[in-house]
Amino acid sequence: MATSYEIALAQMTPINGDISGNLAKMETIAKECKQKFPGVRLLLFPELCTTGYVLSETLKNVAQAWDSLIFQRMSRLAQKLQLYIAYGYVEKDDRINLYNSLILIDPSGQCIGNYRKIHLTPLEKAWFTPGSKPVLADTEFGRIGLMICWDLAFPELARYLAVHGAGLLLVPCAWESPFHQPFQKFAMARAIDNTVYVAACNQTGQSFPFHFFGLSSIYGPDGNEIASANMDDQETIIRATIDENWRQELKKNFFTMMNERRTDVFQGVEWTSTTHRLKPRGF
């Protein structure tokens, strides 16, 4: 298993409803990434980057089964460039349900993880069906956990993925202004909470009524930012090295929380309110 490898995040502005145009742009970005950074092994694109972030009837027109046209083109790209590629898309099942999904393809072109967003925003709930299953993908670098955007705000999913062996969490986003500070703090918290790397790749630009601020970032297992993009509406690629040896060292020195969890106390606890008031002696 490789203990050190490079990943890259492609901060981009997709065109709403234009799958063909967005796929062409993603192919150009992936080739540019490979040319500039030949050591990169995994490339992450933002949430719904293949369709644009829209909450309207357009979703029904751009939705695809996981193995349809979008997957086929990205699969060929992954094989050609020998990259792991992860991207967001609108998935439809064999009934009428739509999902906000993330797929991870390996360099042989195979799908090794398809995740349906569990924590939808209030506006998304009118259009998407929430997912119900955490997804982990096994790679030659180790186990990777899949999340999407607002999932960052919920500690349980990241903890589940970390407990089940993930050393890196991939989080494509369409996170809007003016909430860039919570975006950073949630990502930082999920990293240091679980002593894992967190890669949060955001859209940039306007999709009425939303403005996506960019600021795609990679956080180390100590919670510190190790790479970050701009907030000036520019598309860009950032990269960082994922060092599993360093992560394991941190887990042995100070960041020992994952090995010291008191599951004996908290497993099966019912979250009811209980107050114990101490009385002074003699009463």
Backbone hydrogen bonds, N-H to C=O, Kabsch-Sander energy under -0.5 kcal/mol:
donor,donor_aa,acceptor,acceptor_aa,energy
2,A,140,E,-1.4
5,Y,242,I,-1.9
6,E,39,G,-0.7
7,I,240,A,-2.5
8,A,42,L,-2.5
9,L,238,I,-2.6
10,A,44,L,-2.7
11,Q,9,L,-0.9
11,Q,236,T,-2.1
12,M,10,A,-0.5
16,N,14,P,-0.5
17,G,51,T,-3.3
18,D,15,I,-1.7
19,I,17,G,-1.1
22,N,18,D,-2.4
23,L,19,I,-2.7
24,A,20,S,-2.0
25,K,21,G,-2.1
26,M,22,N,-2.5
27,E,23,L,-2.3
28,T,24,A,-2.0
29,I,25,K,-2.6
30,A,26,M,-2.6
31,K,27,E,-2.1
32,E,28,T,-2.3
33,C,29,I,-2.8
34,K,30,A,-2.3
35,Q,31,K,-2.0
36,K,32,E,-2.8
37,F,33,C,-3.0
40,V,37,F,-2.1
41,R,6,E,-2.8
42,L,6,E,-1.0
43,L,84,Y,-3.0
44,L,8,A,-2.6
45,F,86,A,-2.4
47,E,173,C,-0.7
47,E,201,C,-0.5
49,C,46,P,-1.4
50,T,88,G,-1.4
51,T,48,L,-0.8
52,G,48,L,-2.2
54,V,52,G,-1.1
59,L,56,S,-1.8
60,K,57,E,-1.3
61,N,57,E,-0.7
61,N,58,T,-0.9
62,V,58,T,-1.5
63,A,59,L,-1.3
64,Q,90,V,-2.4
68,S,65,A,-1.9
72,Q,68,S,-2.3
73,R,69,L,-2.3
74,M,70,I,-2.4
75,S,71,F,-2.8
76,R,72,Q,-1.9
77,L,73,R,-2.0
78,A,74,M,-2.6
79,Q,75,S,-2.0
80,K,76,R,-2.6
81,L,77,L,-2.6
82,Q,78,A,-1.1
83,L,78,A,-1.6
84,Y,41,R,-2.7
85,I,83,L,-0.5
85,I,105,I,-1.8
86,A,43,L,-2.4
87,Y,103,I,-1.7
88,G,46,P,-1.2
89,Y,101,S,-2.2
91,E,89,Y,-0.7
91,E,99,Y,-2.6
92,K,64,Q,-1.7
93,D,97,N,-1.8
99,Y,91,E,-2.8
101,S,89,Y,-2.4
101,S,99,Y,-0.9
102,L,115,Y,-2.5
103,I,87,Y,-2.3
104,L,113,G,-2.6
105,I,85,I,-2.8
106,D,110,Q,-2.5
109,G,106,D,-2.7
112,I,104,L,-2.9
112,I,110,Q,-0.6
113,G,104,L,-1.0
115,Y,102,L,-3.1
117,K,100,N,-3.0
117,K,115,Y,-0.5
120,L,118,I,-1.0
125,K,121,T,-1.6
126,A,123,L,-1.1
127,W,124,E,-2.1
128,F,124,E,-2.8
129,T,98,L,-3.4
131,G,117,K,-2.9
135,V,146,L,-0.5
137,A,144,I,-2.9
139,T,142,G,-1.6
142,G,139,T,-1.0
143,R,165,G,-0.5
144,I,137,A,-2.7
145,G,168,L,-2.7
146,L,135,V,-2.0
147,M,170,L,-2.4
149,C,172,P,-1.9
151,D,148,I,-2.6
152,L,149,C,-2.8
153,A,150,W,-1.7
154,F,151,D,-1.9
157,L,154,F,-0.7
158,A,154,F,-0.8
159,R,155,P,-2.3
160,Y,156,E,-2.6
161,L,157,L,-2.5
162,A,158,A,-2.4
163,V,159,R,-3.0
164,H,160,Y,-1.7
165,G,162,A,-2.0
166,A,161,L,-2.5
167,G,143,R,-2.2
168,L,143,R,-0.8
169,L,197,Y,-2.5
170,L,145,G,-2.7
170,L,168,L,-0.5
171,V,169,L,-0.5
171,V,199,A,-3.0
173,C,201,C,-3.4
177,S,211,H,-3.1
179,F,176,E,-1.6
183,F,179,F,-1.6
184,Q,180,H,-2.1
185,K,181,Q,-2.7
186,F,182,P,-3.1
187,A,183,F,-1.8
188,M,184,Q,-2.6
189,A,185,K,-2.6
190,R,186,F,-2.5
191,A,187,A,-1.7
192,I,188,M,-2.5
193,D,189,A,-2.9
194,N,190,R,-1.1
195,T,191,A,-1.1
196,V,191,A,-1.7
197,Y,167,G,-2.5
198,V,219,Y,-1.9
199,A,169,L,-2.8
200,A,198,V,-0.6
200,A,217,S,-2.8
201,C,171,V,-1.3
201,C,199,A,-0.6
202,N,200,A,-0.6
203,Q,173,C,-0.7
204,T,12,M,-1.6
205,G,212,F,-2.0
207,S,210,F,-2.9
210,F,207,S,-2.8
212,F,205,G,-3.2
213,F,175,W,-1.0
213,F,211,H,-0.5
214,G,203,Q,-1.5
215,L,230,N,-2.9
217,S,200,A,-2.2
218,I,227,A,-2.5
219,Y,198,V,-2.8
220,G,224,N,-3.3
223,G,220,G,-2.3
226,I,218,I,-3.2
227,A,218,I,-1.2
229,A,216,S,-2.6
236,T,11,Q,-1.6
238,I,9,L,-2.0
240,A,7,I,-1.9
242,I,5,Y,-3.8
243,D,241,T,-0.7
244,E,3,T,-2.9
244,E,242,I,-0.7
245,N,3,T,-0.8
247,R,243,D,-1.9
248,Q,244,E,-2.3
249,E,245,N,-2.1
250,L,246,W,-2.5
251,K,247,R,-1.8
252,K,248,Q,-0.8
252,K,249,E,-0.9
253,N,249,E,-1.2
254,F,252,K,-0.5
255,F,250,L,-1.2
255,F,253,N,-2.1
256,T,254,F,-2.2
259,N,256,T,-1.1
260,E,256,T,-0.6
260,E,257,M,-1.3
263,T,261,R,-1.2
265,V,262,R,-1.3
266,F,262,R,-1.7
267,Q,263,T,-2.2
269,V,266,F,-1.6
272,T,270,E,-2.0
277,R,275,T,-0.6
278,L,276,H,-0.6
283,F,280,P,-1.3
